[in-house]
């Protein structure tokens, strides 16, 4: 399972590489006409906008992964439920 997940992650990462080359025309024009200080501010602004949603997504995924078996019933509980709702109509 781990190998399969790793391969899927690598494929997704490889497919998204061309998307990194795309840029906003306004951002490109603004960055090209500004100095080094403005470019650094633009990079910092991008990080400020990207990091919180990324960290929240990772946090939600981690919580979901940790609690994935919290509501799973054991085999004996499942059998008890089946026996309780077993309605055999005998005449």
PEWOPE-V10798 format. One record per residue. SS is DSSP state (helix for helix, strand for strand, loop for the rest). PHI is phi as a letter, one per 40 degrees, with the letter a starting at -180 (* if undefined). NEAR is the number of other C-alpha atoms within 8 Angstrom. Layout:
[[SS/PHI/NEAR] [SS/PHI/NEAR]]
This chain:
[[loop/*/4] [helix/c/5] [helix/c/6] [helix/c/7] [helix/c/8] [helix/c/8] [helix/c/8] [helix/c/8] [helix/c/8] [helix/c/8] [helix/c/8] [helix/c/8] [helix/c/8] [helix/c/7] [helix/c/7] [helix/c/8] [helix/d/8] [helix/c/7] [helix/c/6] [helix/c/7] [loop/c/6] [loop/c/6] [loop/a/7] [loop/c/6] [helix/c/6] [helix/c/6] [helix/c/8] [helix/c/9] [helix/c/8] [helix/c/8] [helix/c/11] [helix/c/6] [loop/c/6] [loop/b/9] [loop/c/7] [helix/c/6] [helix/c/7] [helix/c/9] [helix/c/10] [helix/c/8] [helix/c/8] [helix/c/9] [helix/c/8] [helix/c/8] [helix/c/8] [helix/c/8] [helix/c/8] [helix/c/8] [helix/c/8] [helix/c/8] [helix/c/8] [helix/d/8] [helix/c/8] [helix/c/8] [helix/c/8] [helix/c/8] [helix/c/8] [helix/c/8] [helix/c/8] [helix/c/8] [helix/c/8] [helix/c/8] [helix/c/8] [helix/c/8] [helix/c/7] [helix/c/7] [loop/b/7] [loop/c/7] [loop/b/6] [loop/c/5] [loop/b/5] [loop/c/5] [loop/c/6] [loop/c/6] [helix/c/6] [helix/c/6] [helix/c/8] [helix/c/9] [helix/c/8] [helix/c/8] [helix/c/8] [helix/c/8] [helix/c/7] [helix/c/6] [loop/c/6] [loop/c/6] [loop/b/4] [loop/c/4] [loop/c/4] [loop/b/3] [loop/c/2]]
